[in-house]
Amino acid sequence: MFRYFITVICLTYTATQAQSLPPLTPAQKVYGLSRFWQEVNYNFVYLNKINRHAWDSAYIAMIDIVQKTTNDYEYFRELQRFCALLKDGHTNIYPPNHPPVFNTMFGDYRLFIKNVGGKAIITHINSSKKNVLPPGSEILEVNGLPTTEYLKKYVSPYISSSTDYVLEDWSINNLLKGLENESYLIKVRRPQKKDTSLTIIHSRSTETDTYPPLVSRRLLDFRWLDSNIGYLALNSFSDPAIDSLFQVCLPELYKAKGLIIDLRSNGGGNSNIAIAILEHLTPERVLYGSRSSSRLHIPAHKAWGAFVQPKDTINSEWNRQSYLSLHDAYYHVFGSSKHKVKLKSKRILVPIVLLIGHETASAAEDFLIYADQQKHMTKIGEPTFGSTGQPYSFTLPGGGSARVCTKKDTYPDGREFVGYGIQPDIFVQPTVSDFLENKDSALEKGIAFLRQKIRP
């Protein structure tokens, strides 16, 4: 989690300064572009997975493109488009927050949009407009284009993601993101199958009440689903307070014959916090986490690599390192994380369902890797976020910043999950019908699964 605190502090500082900075000069724009390109070439752990010729060609084209941008907002958008070519969720461009960018506010309207079953669904709206655009309404068109085409042309190319499904989620979430006074003509199909069109314009909304009400999730939530099955939502591993809250719940958890642990809203945090909770849920004395590696760059080896052929690497580690260094493919392997469980208290070894989804990320994915192969645990839901690592963060001219992923993580046995997500044992995808009926299919599946397991 330490890396994320650094990023947040950096962004807050640069964004505040950006309000008083003059517009970027063409030279500064080229420098910012070049700085990012350089750091990727030197530090990006997945450089061996991208087409270097295409990457360098895109950089050459961008030199002209960024100099012709008419303002800093447009410039940073172009940097985001360039960054998105890397397809990595931990490699990003962060523009300054000036001018402010709007996403949900449209003056008289407040719209919250989510990907539900591959459709752009309005999930919440300001209360006064709930009969105009009821929750469950689908956005069919934006500015005369079908939503899918609009996303493909104006939204998705600017988003960095390791997985296609998270790219779709974020694209739909940001479907109508833009500057103040930007307007959108949208065609909407309401739940009653009635279509309507209206123009909405970004401006600040004063109405705060939404329908249905936006509910802020607590750090930890525990309740009984019936007399035998407990439900425990762990919504973040970023706050150490979750450990104390978990301890308070332990007397109740010991009573459960089956347990559902919901990680679907857990975007990560500190892996040590995650492991401290996991210790109570496993019989193991040793837990194994992700195996990590990072690029190792010794300039002399890269120079020597020019004189090495693949056949020369056989039985020669020196030649192998030189050859791989030339091709930016030599790595230092840190090995697998190993955690010795020292917990002396009672363990909770009942059948456990882990609810997972696209927002289960980073330290929450670490939790799942440590919990891999636990026979009493079953994962239900959708694939996880599929991105983790150690970003290197740095500032850019104009008050923006960037980060580049420097560390590759896999399962202890080398299986990759970055770019794929940790897969559920039982796949359950929410549908529009589920949303309209306020139905949680994954939770219902988990309850049914546990009832089969704990039959008397």
C-alpha positions in Angstrom: 0.0 0.0 0.0 3.0 2.3 0.6 3.3 2.9 -3.1 -0.2 4.2 -3.4 0.3 6.7 -0.6 3.2 8.1 -2.5 1.1 8.4 -5.7 -1.7 10.2 -3.9 0.5 12.7 -2.2 2.4 13.4 -5.4 -0.8 14.0 -7.4 -2.3 16.3 -4.8 0.8 18.4 -4.7 1.2 18.7 -8.5 -2.5 19.3 -9.1 -2.5 22.2 -6.6 0.5 23.8 -8.3 -1.0 23.3 -11.7 -3.6 26.0 -11.2 -0.9 28.7 -11.2 1.4 27.2 -13.9 1.5 28.8 -17.4 0.5 26.8 -20.4 3.1 24.3 -21.6 5.4 25.3 -24.4 5.9 22.9 -27.4 9.4 22.1 -26.0 7.9 21.2 -22.6 5.3 19.0 -24.2 8.0 17.1 -26.1 10.0 16.8 -23.0 7.1 15.3 -21.0 6.4 12.8 -23.8 10.1 11.9 -24.1 10.4 11.5 -20.3 7.6 9.0 -20.2 8.9 7.1 -23.3 12.3 7.0 -21.7 11.1 5.7 -18.3 9.1 3.0 -20.0 12.0 1.9 -22.1 14.3 1.7 -19.0 11.9 0.5 -16.3 8.7 -1.1 -17.7 8.7 -4.7 -16.6 6.6 -5.9 -19.5 8.6 -4.2 -22.2 9.3 -7.6 -23.8 5.5 -8.1 -24.4 5.1 -5.0 -26.6 5.9 -4.5 -30.2 9.0 -2.2 -29.9 8.9 -1.1 -33.5 5.2 0.0 -33.1 6.0 1.6 -29.8 8.9 3.6 -31.2 6.9 4.6 -34.3 4.1 5.8 -32.1 6.5 7.9 -30.1 7.9 9.5 -33.3 4.3 10.3 -34.5 3.5 11.7 -31.0 6.4 14.3 -31.2 4.4 16.2 -33.9 1.0 15.5 -32.4 1.8 16.9 -28.9 3.3 20.1 -30.2 0.0 20.8 -32.1 -2.3 20.3 -29.1 -4.2 23.5 -28.5 -4.1 23.3 -24.7 -2.7 21.3 -21.8 -5.9 19.2 -21.3 -5.6 18.0 -24.9 -1.9 17.4 -24.4 -2.4 15.1 -21.4 -5.2 13.3 -23.2 -2.7 12.5 -26.0 -0.2 11.2 -23.4 -2.9 9.0 -22.0 -3.6 7.6 -25.4 0.1 6.9 -25.9 0.3 5.2 -22.4 -2.7 3.1 -23.2 -0.8 1.3 -25.9 1.1 -0.5 -23.1 -2.1 -2.1 -21.8 -1.1 -2.1 -18.2 -3.2 -1.1 -15.2 -0.3 0.0 -13.1 1.2 2.2 -15.8 -0.6 5.5 -16.1 -0.6 9.2 -17.0 -2.3 11.5 -14.4 -3.2 15.0 -15.7 -3.5 17.9 -13.3 -7.0 18.6 -12.0 -7.1 22.0 -13.6 -9.2 22.6 -15.5 -11.6 20.4 -13.6 -13.0 17.3 -15.4 -16.6 16.3 -14.9 -18.0 12.8 -15.0 -21.4 12.6 -13.2 -22.5 16.3 -13.0 -24.7 17.8 -15.7 -26.3 20.7 -13.9 -29.9 19.6 -13.5 -28.8 16.0 -13.9 -26.5 13.7 -12.0 -25.8 10.4 -13.8 -23.9 7.4 -12.6 -23.2 4.9 -15.3 -21.9 1.3 -14.9 -21.2 -1.6 -17.1 -23.9 -4.2 -16.5 -23.9 -7.1 -18.8 -21.9 -5.2 -21.4 -24.4 -2.3 -21.5 -24.0 1.3 -20.3 -26.7 1.3 -17.6 -27.7 4.3 -15.4 -27.5 2.9 -11.9 -28.2 6.1 -9.9 -29.6 9.5 -10.7 -30.5 12.7 -8.8 -33.8 12.1 -7.1 -35.7 14.9 -9.0 -35.0 13.2 -12.3 -35.7 9.5 -11.3 -38.8 9.5 -13.5 -37.1 11.0 -16.4 -34.2 8.7 -16.6 -35.0 5.8 -14.2 -32.2 3.6 -12.9 -31.9 0.7 -15.2 -32.0 2.9 -18.3 -29.5 2.0 -21.0 -27.6 4.7 -23.0 -27.9 3.5 -26.6 -26.2 6.4 -28.4 -23.9 9.4 -27.7 -23.7 12.3 -30.1 -25.3 10.3 -33.0 -23.0 7.2 -32.6 -24.0 3.9 -31.1 -22.6 3.7 -27.6 -20.2 0.9 -28.4 -18.8 2.8 -31.4 -18.5 6.0 -29.4 -16.6 4.2 -26.6 -14.3 2.6 -29.2 -13.5 5.9 -30.8 -13.5 8.5 -28.0 -13.1 6.7 -24.6 -11.4 3.4 -24.6 -8.2 4.5 -26.4 -7.3 6.7 -23.5 -7.6 4.2 -20.7 -4.7 2.0 -19.5 -5.9 -1.5 -18.5 -4.3 -4.9 -18.3 -7.6 -6.7 -19.0 -10.3 -6.2 -21.6 -13.1 -6.5 -19.2 -11.8 -3.8 -16.9 -11.2 -1.6 -20.0 -14.8 -2.1 -20.8 -15.9 -1.3 -17.2 -13.8 1.9 -17.0 -14.8 3.0 -20.5 -18.5 2.8 -19.6 -17.9 4.5 -16.3 -16.2 7.4 -18.1 -18.6 7.4 -21.1 -19.6 11.0 -20.6 -16.5 12.4 -19.0 -15.4 15.8 -20.1 -14.8 19.5 -19.4 -17.3 22.0 -18.1 -19.8 23.1 -20.8 -19.2 20.0 -23.0 -22.5 18.8 -24.3 -23.8 15.3 -25.1 -26.8 14.3 -27.1 -27.8 10.9 -25.6 -30.4 8.4 -26.7 -31.7 6.4 -23.7 -33.9 3.3 -23.5 -35.8 3.3 -20.2 -36.8 0.1 -18.4 -40.3 0.3 -19.9 -38.6 -0.1 -23.3 -39.4 3.6 -24.1 -36.7 5.5 -25.9 -36.0 9.2 -25.3 -33.3 11.6 -26.4 -32.0 14.7 -24.5 -29.0 17.0 -24.5 -27.0 17.2 -21.2 -24.2 19.7 -20.5 -21.4 19.4 -18.0 -21.8 21.9 -15.1 -21.9 21.7 -11.4 -24.9 20.0 -9.8 -26.3 21.2 -6.5 -28.7 18.4 -5.8 -27.0 15.8 -3.6 -29.8 13.2 -3.1 -29.7 10.3 -5.5 -32.1 7.5 -6.3 -31.4 4.9 -5.2 -29.3 6.5 -2.4 -25.5 6.1 -2.8 -24.4 4.0 0.0 -20.8 4.3 1.3 -19.4 0.9 2.2 -17.9 0.4 5.6 -14.4 -0.9 6.0 -15.8 -4.2 7.3 -19.3 -5.5 7.4 -20.6 -8.6 9.2 -24.0 -10.1 9.4 -25.8 -13.4 9.6 -27.4 -14.7 6.4 -29.1 -17.4 8.4 -28.4 -19.3 11.6 -25.4 -21.1 10.1 -23.9 -18.9 7.4 -22.0 -15.7 8.2 -21.3 -12.9 5.7 -18.1 -10.8 6.0 -17.3 -8.0 3.6 -13.7 -6.9 3.6 -13.9 -3.7 1.6 -10.3 -2.5 1.8 -6.9 -3.6 3.1 -5.6 0.0 3.2 -6.7 0.9 6.8 -5.1 -1.0 9.7 -8.3 -0.5 11.6 -9.8 -3.4 9.7 -7.7 -5.8 11.9 -9.4 -4.5 15.1 -12.8 -4.7 13.5 -12.1 -8.3 12.5 -11.0 -9.2 16.0 -14.3 -7.9 17.3 -16.1 -10.2 14.9 -14.2 -13.3 15.8 -16.5 -14.6 18.5 -19.4 -14.5 16.0 -17.2 -16.0 13.2 -16.3 -19.0 15.4 -20.0 -19.8 15.5 -20.4 -20.1 11.7 -20.7 -23.4 9.9 -20.2 -21.7 6.6 -18.7 -18.3 5.8 -19.0 -15.9 2.8 -16.1 -13.4 2.5 -16.9 -10.6 0.0 -13.9 -9.1 -1.7 -15.7 -7.6 -4.7 -15.2 -4.0 -3.5 -11.7 -4.5 -2.2 -9.3 -2.5 -4.3 -6.3 -3.5 -2.2 -4.0 -1.8 0.2 -1.5 -3.4 2.5 -0.8 -7.1 1.9 0.4 -7.5 5.5 -3.1 -6.6 6.7 -4.6 -9.1 4.3 -2.3 -11.9 5.5 -3.1 -11.1 9.1 -6.7 -11.8 8.5 -6.1 -14.8 6.3 -4.1 -16.5 9.1 -7.3 -17.0 11.0 -8.9 -18.8 8.0 -6.3 -21.4 7.1 -4.7 -24.5 8.8 -1.4 -23.8 7.1 1.8 -23.0 9.0 3.4 -21.4 5.9 1.6 -19.3 3.2 3.2 -18.6 -0.2 2.5 -15.4 -2.0 3.3 -14.1 -5.5 6.6 -14.6 -7.2 8.2 -11.4 -8.3 10.7 -10.2 -10.8 12.1 -6.9 -12.2 14.3 -6.0 -15.1 18.0 -5.9 -14.3 20.0 -3.4 -16.5 23.8 -3.4 -16.6 24.8 -1.2 -19.6 28.1 -3.1 -20.3 26.2 -6.3 -20.6 23.8 -4.6 -23.1 26.9 -3.5 -25.1 28.4 -7.0 -25.0 25.1 -8.5 -26.2 25.6 -7.0 -29.6 28.4 -9.7 -30.1 26.4 -12.6 -28.8 24.3 -15.1 -30.9 21.6 -17.3 -29.3 23.8 -20.3 -29.7 26.5 -18.6 -27.6 24.2 -18.5 -24.6 24.2 -22.3 -24.1 26.0 -23.1 -20.9 27.2 -19.5 -20.5 25.3 -17.4 -18.0 27.6 -14.4 -18.9 26.6 -14.6 -22.6 23.0 -15.3 -21.7 22.8 -12.1 -19.5 24.5 -10.1 -22.2 22.2 -11.3 -25.0 19.0 -10.8 -22.9 20.2 -7.4 -21.7 20.5 -6.3 -25.3 16.9 -7.2 -25.8 15.7 -5.7 -22.5 14.7 -9.1 -21.3 17.1 -9.9 -18.4 15.3 -10.1 -15.0 16.2 -10.3 -11.4 13.9 -12.9 -9.7 13.0 -12.0 -6.1 11.3 -15.4 -5.6 8.0 -16.2 -3.9 6.8 -14.3 -0.8 6.8 -16.7 2.1 4.8 -16.0 5.3 5.2 -18.1 8.4 1.9 -18.3 10.3 2.5 -17.6 14.0 -1.1 -17.3 15.1 -1.8 -19.3 18.3 -5.6 -18.8 18.5 -8.3 -20.9 17.1 -8.7 -21.1 13.3 -11.9 -20.8 11.3 -11.8 -23.9 9.1 -15.4 -24.1 7.9 -16.4 -24.1 4.2 -15.7 -20.6 2.9 -16.9 -18.8 -0.2 -14.8 -15.9 -1.5 -16.9 -13.5 -3.6 -14.6 -11.8 -6.2 -15.1 -9.5 -9.1 -13.5 -6.9 -11.4 -12.8 -4.5 -8.6 -10.9 -7.1 -6.5 -7.4 -5.7 -7.0 -3.8 -5.5 -5.8 -3.5 -6.5 -2.1 -6.9 -8.3 -2.4 -5.5 -10.3 -5.3 -2.4 -11.0 -3.1 -4.9 -12.3 -0.5 -6.3 -14.7 -3.1 -2.8 -15.9 -4.2 -1.9 -16.7 -0.5 -5.3 -18.4 -0.2 -4.7 -20.5 -3.4 -5.1 -24.2 -3.1 -7.1 -23.9 0.2 -9.5 -26.9 -0.2 -12.2 -25.4 2.1 -12.3 -22.1 0.0 -14.2 -21.6 -3.2 -14.1 -18.5 -5.4 -17.4 -17.3 -6.8 -18.1 -14.3 -9.1 -16.1 -12.8 -11.9 -12.3 -12.6 -12.7 -10.4 -10.1 -10.6 -8.8 -6.8 -11.7 -5.7 -8.6 -13.1 -3.1 -5.9 -12.4 -0.6 -5.4 -9.6 3.1 -4.5 -9.3 5.4 -1.8 -8.0 5.0 1.5 -10.0 7.8 4.0 -10.3 6.2 7.5 -10.0 7.5 10.8 -11.4 6.3 14.3 -12.2 5.7 15.7 -15.7 5.7 19.3 -16.9 2.5 21.2 -16.3 1.5 19.7 -13.0 0.8 16.2 -14.2 2.5 12.9 -13.2 3.0 9.4 -14.4 3.9 5.9 -13.1 5.5 2.9 -14.7 5.1 -0.6 -13.5 8.5 -2.0 -12.5 7.6 -5.4 -11.0 6.0 -8.5 -12.4 4.0 -10.8 -10.1 2.8 -14.3 -10.7 1.5 -17.2 -8.7 4.3 -19.0 -6.8 4.4 -21.7 -9.5 4.8 -19.1 -12.3 1.2 -18.9 -13.5 0.3 -15.4 -14.7 -2.7 -13.5 -13.4 -1.7 -10.0 -14.5 -3.6 -9.5 -17.8 -5.9 -12.3 -17.1 -7.3 -11.8 -13.6 -7.6 -14.5 -10.8 -10.3 -16.7 -12.1 -13.4 -17.8 -10.0 -14.1 -21.5 -9.5 -17.7 -20.7 -10.2 -18.4 -17.9 -12.7 -21.4 -15.7 -12.0 -21.9 -12.5 -14.0 -24.5 -9.8 -13.0 -27.2 -9.1 -15.5 -29.4 -6.1 -16.2 -32.3 -8.1 -14.8 -30.4 -8.7 -11.6 -29.9 -4.9 -11.3 -33.5 -4.1 -11.9 -34.6 -6.7 -9.4 -31.9 -5.7 -6.9 -30.7 -9.3 -7.0 -27.1 -10.4 -6.0 -26.7 -13.6 -8.1 -23.1 -14.2 -6.9 -24.2 -14.0 -3.2 -27.2 -16.2 -3.8 -25.0 -18.7 -5.5 -22.6 -18.6 -2.6 -25.4 -19.2 -0.1 -26.7 -22.2 -2.1 -23.2 -23.6 -2.4 -22.6 -23.5 1.3 -26.0 -24.9 2.2 -25.0 -28.0 0.2 -21.7 -28.2 2.0 -23.0 -27.9 5.6 -26.0 -30.2 5.3 -26.5 -32.0 8.6 
